[in-house]
């Protein structure tokens, strides 16, 4: 194992995303993320991931579980997502 890889692995923090929830192609389109896993990870950060997981779970009717991810968002993102989810 190279030194570069060891350093990367030591500092890598796992980030939960929509792909951990077996998102379907139709669900990706519905939440505006019609892209491959690789493309998603290229731009995704923790706030985006929590936003997308919340939207996915809400769409699936799992509102209590979605609230867990909504509550991880910064206030401005949280309010924007709640408006979007409750008015669609």
PAGURO-956259 format. One record per residue: residue number from 1; y, z, x of N, C-alpha, C in turn. Coordinates in steps of 0.05 Angstrom, whole numbers, padded with zeros to 5 digits, always signed. Layout:
<atoms>
ATOM seq    nyy    nzz    nxx   cayy   cazz   caxx    cyy    czz    cxx
ATOM NUM      Y      Z      X      Y      Z      X      Y      Z      X
...
</atoms>
This chain:
<atoms>
ATOM seq    nyy    nzz    nxx   cayy   cazz   caxx    cyy    czz    cxx
ATOM   1 -00023 +00000 +00017 +00000 +00000 +00000 +00025 +00000 +00018
ATOM   2 +00043 -00018 +00012 +00067 -00020 +00029 +00086 +00004 +00025
ATOM   3 +00102 +00009 +00044 +00122 +00031 +00042 +00141 +00026 +00019
ATOM   4 +00150 +00001 +00016 +00168 -00006 -00006 +00156 +00001 -00033
ATOM   5 +00130 -00007 -00037 +00117 -00001 -00062 +00114 +00029 -00066
ATOM   6 +00107 +00044 -00045 +00104 +00073 -00048 +00131 +00086 -00056
ATOM   7 +00153 +00077 -00045 +00179 +00087 -00052 +00185 +00081 -00081
ATOM   8 +00180 +00056 -00089 +00184 +00048 -00117 +00168 +00065 -00136
ATOM   9 +00142 +00068 -00130 +00124 +00083 -00148 +00132 +00112 -00149
ATOM  10 +00141 +00123 -00128 +00149 +00151 -00127 +00174 +00156 -00145
ATOM  11 +00191 +00136 -00147 +00215 +00139 -00163 +00214 +00127 -00191
ATOM  12 +00191 +00116 -00197 +00189 +00102 -00223 +00185 +00123 -00245
ATOM  13 +00201 +00119 -00266 +00199 +00137 -00290 +00189 +00119 -00313
ATOM  14 +00168 +00128 -00326 +00158 +00113 -00348 +00178 +00112 -00371
ATOM  15 +00181 +00089 -00383 +00199 +00086 -00406 +00183 +00075 -00430
ATOM  16 +00183 +00090 -00451 +00169 +00082 -00475 +00186 +00060 -00489
ATOM  17 +00172 +00039 -00498 +00185 +00016 -00511 +00170 +00008 -00536
ATOM  18 +00180 -00012 -00549 +00167 -00023 -00573 +00139 -00033 -00567
ATOM  19 +00133 -00040 -00543 +00107 -00050 -00535 +00086 -00028 -00535
ATOM  20 +00095 -00003 -00534 +00076 +00020 -00536 +00068 +00024 -00565
ATOM  21 +00081 +00010 -00583 +00076 +00013 -00612 +00063 -00012 -00623
ATOM  22 +00052 -00029 -00606 +00038 -00053 -00614 +00056 -00070 -00632
ATOM  23 +00080 -00075 -00624 +00099 -00091 -00640 +00088 -00119 -00644
ATOM  24 +00090 -00130 -00668 +00081 -00157 -00674 +00103 -00177 -00668
ATOM  25 +00096 -00202 -00667 +00116 -00223 -00663 +00137 -00222 -00686
ATOM  26 +00128 -00219 -00711 +00146 -00218 -00733 +00165 -00194 -00732
ATOM  27 +00154 -00171 -00723 +00171 -00147 -00720 +00192 -00151 -00698
ATOM  28 +00184 -00164 -00676 +00203 -00170 -00654 +00226 -00187 -00665
ATOM  29 +00220 -00207 -00681 +00241 -00224 -00692 +00259 -00208 -00710
ATOM  30 +00247 -00191 -00727 +00262 -00175 -00746 +00282 -00155 -00733
ATOM  31 +00275 -00145 -00709 +00293 -00126 -00696 +00310 -00141 -00675
ATOM  32 +00308 -00167 -00674 +00325 -00182 -00655 +00315 -00182 -00627
ATOM  33 +00290 -00179 -00623 +00279 -00179 -00595 +00256 -00199 -00592
ATOM  34 +00260 -00223 -00601 +00240 -00244 -00599 +00238 -00254 -00571
ATOM  35 +00223 -00239 -00555 +00220 -00245 -00526 +00194 -00233 -00516
ATOM  36 +00186 -00242 -00492 +00162 -00232 -00480 +00167 -00203 -00469
ATOM  37 +00146 -00190 -00463 +00148 -00163 -00451 +00164 -00165 -00425
ATOM  38 +00159 -00185 -00409 +00173 -00188 -00383 +00203 -00192 -00388
ATOM  39 +00210 -00209 -00407 +00239 -00213 -00413 +00252 -00187 -00423
ATOM  40 +00237 -00172 -00440 +00247 -00147 -00451 +00253 -00127 -00429
ATOM  41 +00234 -00124 -00410 +00238 -00105 -00389 +00260 -00113 -00369
ATOM  42 +00267 -00138 -00369 +00288 -00148 -00351 +00315 -00136 -00359
ATOM  43 +00320 -00133 -00385 +00347 -00123 -00393 +00346 -00095 -00406
ATOM  44 +00323 -00086 -00412 +00320 -00061 -00427 +00327 -00036 -00410
ATOM  45 +00341 -00017 -00423 +00345 +00009 -00411 +00337 +00030 -00432
ATOM  46 +00338 +00055 -00426 +00328 +00076 -00444 +00342 +00076 -00471
ATOM  47 +00367 +00072 -00472 +00381 +00071 -00498 +00371 +00048 -00515
ATOM  48 +00369 +00025 -00503 +00359 +00001 -00517 +00330 +00007 -00528
ATOM  49 +00314 +00018 -00511 +00286 +00023 -00519 +00285 +00043 -00542
ATOM  50 +00301 +00064 -00541 +00301 +00083 -00564 +00311 +00071 -00589
ATOM  51 +00332 +00055 -00587 +00344 +00040 -00609 +00322 +00022 -00622
ATOM  52 +00309 +00007 -00606 +00289 -00012 -00616 +00265 +00002 -00628
ATOM  53 +00256 +00023 -00616 +00233 +00039 -00627 +00241 +00050 -00654
ATOM  54 +00265 +00061 -00656 +00274 +00073 -00681 +00275 +00051 -00703
ATOM  55 +00285 +00028 -00697 +00287 +00006 -00716 +00259 -00003 -00725
ATOM  56 +00241 -00005 -00705 +00214 -00013 -00711 +00200 +00007 -00730
ATOM  57 +00201 +00032 -00723 +00188 +00052 -00739 +00201 +00054 -00767
ATOM  58 +00227 +00051 -00769 +00240 +00052 -00795 +00230 +00029 -00812
ATOM  59 +00228 +00005 -00800 +00218 -00019 -00815 +00190 -00014 -00825
ATOM  60 +00174 +00000 -00810 +00147 +00006 -00818 +00145 +00028 -00838
ATOM  61 +00167 +00040 -00845 +00167 +00062 -00865 +00161 +00089 -00853
ATOM  62 +00162 +00091 -00826 +00156 +00116 -00812 +00183 +00129 -00805
ATOM  63 +00197 +00137 -00826 +00225 +00146 -00823 +00228 +00172 -00808
ATOM  64 +00210 +00190 -00812 +00211 +00216 -00797 +00207 +00211 -00767
ATOM  65 +00188 +00194 -00760 +00183 +00188 -00732 +00207 +00172 -00721
ATOM  66 +00219 +00155 -00737 +00242 +00140 -00728 +00265 +00158 -00721
ATOM  67 +00269 +00179 -00737 +00291 +00198 -00733 +00289 +00211 -00705
ATOM  68 +00265 +00215 -00695 +00262 +00226 -00668 +00277 +00209 -00647
ATOM  69 +00273 +00183 -00650 +00285 +00164 -00631 +00315 +00160 -00637
ATOM  70 +00322 +00160 -00663 +00351 +00158 -00670 +00366 +00182 -00657
ATOM  71 +00354 +00205 -00658 +00368 +00229 -00647 +00370 +00229 -00616
ATOM  72 +00356 +00210 -00603 +00359 +00208 -00574 +00382 +00190 -00566
ATOM  73 +00394 +00176 -00586 +00415 +00157 -00580 +00442 +00171 -00577
ATOM  74 +00460 +00159 -00560 +00488 +00169 -00559 +00500 +00167 -00587
ATOM  75 +00520 +00184 -00594 +00531 +00184 -00621 +00540 +00157 -00632
ATOM  76 +00553 +00141 -00616 +00563 +00115 -00626 +00540 +00096 -00633
ATOM  77 +00519 +00096 -00616 +00496 +00079 -00622 +00481 +00090 -00646
ATOM  78 +00479 +00116 -00648 +00465 +00129 -00670 +00477 +00121 -00697
ATOM  79 +00503 +00123 -00699 +00517 +00117 -00724 +00514 +00088 -00731
ATOM  80 +00517 +00070 -00711 +00514 +00042 -00716 +00486 +00035 -00726
ATOM  81 +00466 +00046 -00714 +00439 +00040 -00722 +00433 +00051 -00750
ATOM  82 +00443 +00075 -00756 +00438 +00087 -00782 +00451 +00069 -00803
ATOM  83 +00475 +00059 -00798 +00489 +00041 -00817 +00472 +00016 -00822
ATOM  84 +00462 +00005 -00799 +00447 -00020 -00801 +00421 -00015 -00817
ATOM  85 +00407 +00006 -00811 +00381 +00011 -00823 +00383 +00018 -00853
ATOM  86 +00404 +00032 -00860 +00407 +00040 -00888 +00421 +00019 -00906
ATOM  87 +00431 -00002 -00894 +00444 -00023 -00910 +00430 -00050 -00908
ATOM  88 +00405 -00049 -00899 +00391 -00075 -00897 +00369 -00076 -00918
</atoms>
